[in-house]
């Protein structure tokens, strides 16, 4: 469509001129475009596109960002992240209030021959709650930590899509433990659990969730009494309480089974409170059956999807297929039908 090409050029949503940095929709769109920039930058590398014909720069230059560092995987040498710095012209500085000083963006899986092997192995590590043990995470964590320490107090955004959202969650969680709360834009973040949200019958779905909560809470109590004593707070509980002050933005699509379970994860907590079973869910929401299984085997595990607080933004606009529902491009569209709800853990 001609109109679509005019609005969404090679730099994404060119209708954002100027950007209103105090508008949540504008902020979401810019964050999504900077994640897209990482995808395109890696494709430029794979296709050996040089600066004169590179497709990536317009994705950040349009919004007055500069690329100050590429984050390169040490296994396949692919570009998986970028540190961007906001540098608007002096004529636009007055309208830049609310803009980030830095954005650190991470791409997801690219199924091309140069990247598919490494990316899929990292997807598997994520499913096994082991992403924190990978060198890619180490590189990402060091980059975020360096920016935060060199520019203390500067507004820093994290942004990521799919596998990249998992990387952003993990770095964001670790920064919270260091006392830094970073604005985080997480697009289609993976939820590592059975996709109960896809069940259409609400009674069956609710029954599955209650059963899972009861089993998880029971296993948690059993392991806690065995290893730590009844009067001690578990490490998971302490960590959960520390994380509760961090409120990332989760952007999910109900047609995407990779992330849709976040919808039920947060709503179920409220449902259990209404049923008078808040204590059970308080234990269940801090743990997962898979995580407890790994810990029983003595494996180090850190489930990324267990988040105390979040702003959950659900795209209920029609999605033609899974590819679109899981894609990054939906998140810079101008007329999305979004349902937003704030969840705060106490």
SULFENFEN-V900654 format. One record per run of one state. SS is the DSSP state (2 for helix, 1 for strand, 0 for the rest). FROM is the first residue (numbers start at 0). LEN is the number of residues. If there is no record, write none. Layout:
ss=SS from=FROM len=LEN
ss=SS from=FROM len=LEN
This chain:
ss=0 from=0 len=1
ss=2 from=1 len=6
ss=1 from=7 len=2
ss=0 from=9 len=2
ss=1 from=11 len=2
ss=0 from=13 len=10
ss=2 from=23 len=23
ss=0 from=46 len=11
ss=2 from=57 len=4
ss=0 from=61 len=3
ss=1 from=64 len=8
ss=0 from=72 len=6
ss=1 from=78 len=8
ss=0 from=86 len=3
ss=2 from=89 len=7
ss=0 from=96 len=5
ss=1 from=101 len=5
ss=0 from=106 len=9
ss=2 from=115 len=12
ss=0 from=127 len=3
ss=2 from=130 len=3
ss=0 from=133 len=1
ss=2 from=134 len=16
ss=0 from=150 len=5
ss=1 from=155 len=6
ss=0 from=161 len=1
ss=2 from=162 len=15
ss=0 from=177 len=5
ss=1 from=182 len=5
ss=0 from=187 len=8
ss=2 from=195 len=3
ss=0 from=198 len=3
ss=2 from=201 len=26
ss=0 from=227 len=7
ss=2 from=234 len=9
ss=0 from=243 len=4
ss=1 from=247 len=6
ss=0 from=253 len=7
ss=2 from=260 len=14
ss=0 from=274 len=3
ss=2 from=277 len=7
ss=0 from=284 len=4
ss=2 from=288 len=8
ss=0 from=296 len=13
ss=1 from=309 len=6
ss=0 from=315 len=6
ss=2 from=321 len=5
ss=0 from=326 len=2
ss=2 from=328 len=4
ss=0 from=332 len=5
ss=1 from=337 len=6
ss=0 from=343 len=3
